[in-house]
Amino acid sequence: MSADFYYTIEVIINGLMTGVLYSLVALGFVLIFKASGVFNYAQGVMALFAALTLVGLQNGQIPFAPLINSIFGTNLSTFGWTLPTVVAIVLALGVMVLFAYLVERYILRYLVGQDPVILFMATIGLAYFMEGFGDLMWGADIKKLDVGLPQGGNVWLESATEGWAEGFYGFYIDNLDIWATFIAVVLVIGLMVFSQYTKTGRALRAVADDNQAAMSVGISLRAIWVIVWSLAGFVALVAGTMWGAKSGVQFSLSLIALKALPVLMLGGFTSIPGAIVGGMIIGVGEKLFEYSIGPMIGGATENWFAYVLALLFLVFRPQGLFGEKIIERV
Amino acid sequence: MFYREAGDFKTSYAADSQTFPIRLDRYGYYTTLAIAFLFVPLVISDYWANALLLPFLIWAIASLGLNILSGYCGQISLGTGGFMAVGAYSSYKLMTAFPDLNLFIVILLSGVITAAVGVLFGLPSLRIKGFYLAVATLAAQFFLVWLFNKVPWFYNYSASGQISVPTRSVFGYEVTGAEANSEAKYLFILVIVVLLAYIARNLTRGRIGRSWMAIRDMDIAAEIIGVNPLLTKLTAFAISSFYIGIAGALFFSVYLGAVEVGEAFGIQKSFLVQFMIIIGGLGSIFGSFIGAAFMVMMPVLLKNIMVGQLGWATDIAAHFELVIIGGLIILFLILEPHGLAQLWRLTKEKLRLWPFPH
């Protein structure tokens, strides 16, 4: 086995780890799409907003401080205390639940039964709104997020695999990625258990299956929507925390939402396993493509590879790998 | 009393099928044209031209293009920014490769090239629709921007990776380049806008436009009554991209002068044009114009109020702008999904009866 072979494997492993994070965002999409047929473009911004809120709460920032300063000429910035991570996470989760309620109360309620495209546009509007709102609330500077997870390369793995081949210095895999994978797996198992074995979970699946039938047996569609958006908010919080811990909390976080779109096209819009497998394929695919073909054509292929892959996929299998055959063919 | 078709007798076929059948509409149109061509160039200043008029006209072309695709033919596209980049880079390559080519022809050819690219990326629309298609067009957006960033041939191997426009003149007046004055730029764009709007208006009333709308409203039914979906969708993509390409070419050559592709034609621009047609009104030529005017004017106005009057920091103002744009989009979708054009239509209905509503 040559060093090249091992390096390729390292690329694949790192691709899988990135793919897990894509999957996390895609998961939020699938949850909302299944329950309400809304294609939630704002999922990425929700992740950004959740991460911003988490950091803000941790550091005891005063919300809207720059705005208040501008209006009243004061000079506020922080409350002067910091919160323990766990408390901050719980509070951030509370904020996301409140957000879910507000979205249902002030947007979805009025758009019931509209064309899916109109709803999609509404979520783009929501994304803009939240992006501005989050920046106003917590400031737009790049923030460091530390939730106490280990960072940096995994020394143990690196030293254990060193010397497997001539000129190979061991696998370099970020600890954070390993943790992210672990957390994602726990999250997915948790969601599966929740939707299979709890009453609310069953209601969620009923709504996803046929919302009129679900309504007729007494399931409140609105309550379900709030729950689903809260769940998506929770997933966004986890995804935002992971990405934020990895590369800082900043605007580019919301762009991963766009990356989740091809993931969904690959995996199918209605399938949770699809979101995960799709994320893996995209993650590995774009890393491998960048590693093998990227240098020949100028690099930075990660920007578009996923989309083009999804585009090709769409032509041959429009419902995705695991999706139901509900997509309208022309 | 004044705005009605009663008493406005048509005595020839030509008069019956003219672009604006109602007299007051026609007069309004001529007055607008007269003001735009004769009065505005006299009072135009660099600030007004650069802050409002030029962007308004250029974005109006882009939203006309997107409106043809989304509003009339019902195909969602988020690749507008990418197609504008195609227009911009084709005009750059044409201008540098053929220095003697008339600017009008350059702009026209850029549109044609963009149309070809648009058809290429429109091919998936033959199999998928709705927001699946929207995601497919995102591929165009990201791929095209990447392409213009990475392939040096497109920017003539310049060191900065930017493209900057050479000086070109039309009828002896410089239109592009740093020395060109606002009047020339304004009139040049205005001529193109009027032509394109006229063509769009008549296309959408004619056979092509009706087949677009048939496909939009119910594709299967349209196919059964003999509308060819393949041809219809691809013409929509071609003509829409033609418009968007021209907008991109003008945006680069006349308005900005120098362009860095990721910044000038990023995904944000695709959304901007999308917002214009939502706020202005899907499936309306007039709506494309008011949508563009609204989205161009609002940031300027907000900035003037928040930074100029209240003295806030510019970044706070920028964030506020996002909040307001997002809020407005949602508000429009909830209250008036057909946009400002629909409000105007309702006003006209009221006007027909005014001042005797019973």
HADDOCK unambig.tbl for C-alpha pairs under 7 A between the chains (distance, minus, plus):
assign (segid A and resid 67 and name CA) (segid B and resid 316 and name CA) 6.88 0.50 0.50
assign (segid A and resid 70 and name CA) (segid B and resid 312 and name CA) 5.64 0.50 0.50
assign (segid A and resid 110 and name CA) (segid B and resid 334 and name CA) 6.25 0.50 0.50
assign (segid A and resid 111 and name CA) (segid B and resid 334 and name CA) 6.34 0.50 0.50
assign (segid A and resid 117 and name CA) (segid B and resid 130 and name CA) 6.58 0.50 0.50
assign (segid A and resid 117 and name CA) (segid B and resid 131 and name CA) 6.41 0.50 0.50
assign (segid A and resid 122 and name CA) (segid B and resid 329 and name CA) 6.70 0.50 0.50
assign (segid A and resid 122 and name CA) (segid B and resid 330 and name CA) 5.24 0.50 0.50
assign (segid A and resid 122 and name CA) (segid B and resid 333 and name CA) 6.70 0.50 0.50
assign (segid A and resid 125 and name CA) (segid B and resid 326 and name CA) 4.07 0.50 0.50
assign (segid A and resid 125 and name CA) (segid B and resid 327 and name CA) 6.54 0.50 0.50
assign (segid A and resid 125 and name CA) (segid B and resid 329 and name CA) 5.29 0.50 0.50
assign (segid A and resid 125 and name CA) (segid B and resid 330 and name CA) 5.70 0.50 0.50
assign (segid A and resid 126 and name CA) (segid B and resid 326 and name CA) 5.66 0.50 0.50
assign (segid A and resid 126 and name CA) (segid B and resid 330 and name CA) 7.00 0.50 0.50
assign (segid A and resid 128 and name CA) (segid B and resid 322 and name CA) 5.53 0.50 0.50
assign (segid A and resid 128 and name CA) (segid B and resid 323 and name CA) 6.34 0.50 0.50
assign (segid A and resid 128 and name CA) (segid B and resid 326 and name CA) 4.75 0.50 0.50
assign (segid A and resid 129 and name CA) (segid B and resid 322 and name CA) 5.78 0.50 0.50
assign (segid A and resid 129 and name CA) (segid B and resid 323 and name CA) 4.10 0.50 0.50
assign (segid A and resid 129 and name CA) (segid B and resid 324 and name CA) 6.90 0.50 0.50
assign (segid A and resid 129 and name CA) (segid B and resid 326 and name CA) 4.26 0.50 0.50
assign (segid A and resid 129 and name CA) (segid B and resid 327 and name CA) 5.93 0.50 0.50
assign (segid A and resid 130 and name CA) (segid B and resid 323 and name CA) 6.88 0.50 0.50
assign (segid A and resid 132 and name CA) (segid B and resid 319 and name CA) 4.38 0.50 0.50
assign (segid A and resid 132 and name CA) (segid B and resid 320 and name CA) 6.07 0.50 0.50
assign (segid A and resid 132 and name CA) (segid B and resid 322 and name CA) 4.88 0.50 0.50
assign (segid A and resid 132 and name CA) (segid B and resid 323 and name CA) 4.89 0.50 0.50
assign (segid A and resid 133 and name CA) (segid B and resid 319 and name CA) 7.00 0.50 0.50
assign (segid A and resid 133 and name CA) (segid B and resid 323 and name CA) 5.92 0.50 0.50
assign (segid A and resid 135 and name CA) (segid B and resid 319 and name CA) 6.42 0.50 0.50
assign (segid A and resid 136 and name CA) (segid B and resid 316 and name CA) 6.58 0.50 0.50
assign (segid A and resid 136 and name CA) (segid B and resid 319 and name CA) 6.15 0.50 0.50
assign (segid A and resid 261 and name CA) (segid B and resid 135 and name CA) 6.73 0.50 0.50
assign (segid A and resid 298 and name CA) (segid B and resid 150 and name CA) 5.91 0.50 0.50
assign (segid A and resid 303 and name CA) (segid B and resid 142 and name CA) 6.50 0.50 0.50
assign (segid A and resid 304 and name CA) (segid B and resid 139 and name CA) 6.46 0.50 0.50
assign (segid A and resid 304 and name CA) (segid B and resid 142 and name CA) 5.29 0.50 0.50
assign (segid A and resid 304 and name CA) (segid B and resid 143 and name CA) 5.21 0.50 0.50
assign (segid A and resid 307 and name CA) (segid B and resid 138 and name CA) 6.97 0.50 0.50
assign (segid A and resid 307 and name CA) (segid B and resid 139 and name CA) 4.63 0.50 0.50
assign (segid A and resid 308 and name CA) (segid B and resid 139 and name CA) 5.52 0.50 0.50
assign (segid A and resid 311 and name CA) (segid B and resid 136 and name CA) 5.46 0.50 0.50
assign (segid A and resid 311 and name CA) (segid B and resid 139 and name CA) 6.97 0.50 0.50
assign (segid A and resid 315 and name CA) (segid B and resid 124 and name CA) 6.46 0.50 0.50
assign (segid A and resid 315 and name CA) (segid B and resid 127 and name CA) 6.73 0.50 0.50
assign (segid A and resid 328 and name CA) (segid B and resid 128 and name CA) 6.89 0.50 0.50
assign (segid A and resid 329 and name CA) (segid B and resid 127 and name CA) 5.81 0.50 0.50
assign (segid A and resid 329 and name CA) (segid B and resid 128 and name CA) 5.63 0.50 0.50
assign (segid A and resid 330 and name CA) (segid B and resid 126 and name CA) 6.40 0.50 0.50
assign (segid A and resid 330 and name CA) (segid B and resid 127 and name CA) 5.23 0.50 0.50
assign (segid A and resid 330 and name CA) (segid B and resid 128 and name CA) 6.06 0.50 0.50
